[in-house]
Amino acid sequence: MLDTLRISEIFYSLQGESSTVGLPTVFIRLTGCPLRCVYCDTSYAFSGGVKMAFDAIFAEVEKYHCQYVCVTGGEPLAQRACINLLTQLVDLGYFVSLETSGALNVSEVDSRVIKIMDLKTPSSGEMDKNCYENMAFLSAQDEVKFVIANEDDYIWSKNILKQYDLTKHCRVLFSPVAEQQDPTQLAEKILNDKLAVRFQIQLHKLLWQDAQGK
């Protein structure tokens, strides 16, 4: 049914990433993901969850009296009804963002929704799942995130930036993998290479040492 989704959790926290980092946000985490990135910190969302009708989801979100809503996963677009959920959330007046792996087509996502696309770097083990056709559906409000674990990831990410001229079409985020990529070293590389990207550290992991806010 297109008015029902399997939900892992709905919670209220600070946004830990993206250009709205630090803002109180309601997170709707959908269950299921076709990818298995080696550094995934939300593997608990691969299965399980509870089926919820849209009305029940909206009622839960409304409890927090919060303008910002982030639909995440897992991979939210793995459930077809996610497209309808996003549109209805925007229609209700929320500022809505979608965190997606970039492995699934985003062309049907409502243009009012902020797409945050996590393009998979070599160290993820899922680089071959990247759907580069999605680049054509990005706008200036959207964001592409590169999760960087090592020098190979960094060089690959720079090449993709150049190949698609990304910084002229959308916002770009470089994020170090916790306990693999030294954040200071990554920051210095960005400055040395004069990259027009936003460096980010996952705020929620600094505050609570967990995955909340992703």
Number of C-alpha atoms within 10 A of each C-alpha: 7 13 13 19 22 20 22 21 15 15 14 18 15 19 24 24 21 25 17 13 17 15 16 18 25 26 24 22 24 28 26 23 18 13 17 13 15 10 15 13 13 14 15 14 19 18 15 12 17 13 15 14 15 18 11 12 18 15 10 14 22 12 10 13 9 15 15 19 22 24 25 23 28 27 25 26 25 18 16 14 17 22 17 16 20 21 16 15 19 16 11 9 10 16 17 20 23 24 24 24 27 24 24 18 17 20 13 9 18 16 14 15 19 20 25 27 23 18 23 24 25 18 18 19 14 17 15 11 15 17 16 13 14 15 17 11 14 22 15 12 15 22 24 26 27 24 25 27 23 17 13 13 20 21 13 14 21 16 12 15 18 10 9 13 11 20 17 12 16 18 21 24 23 22 22 24 19 15 8 11 17 14 19 10 11 20 16 11 14 18 13 9 9 9 15 15 17 15 20 19 18 22 20 20 15 10 11 10 10 14 14 20 25 23
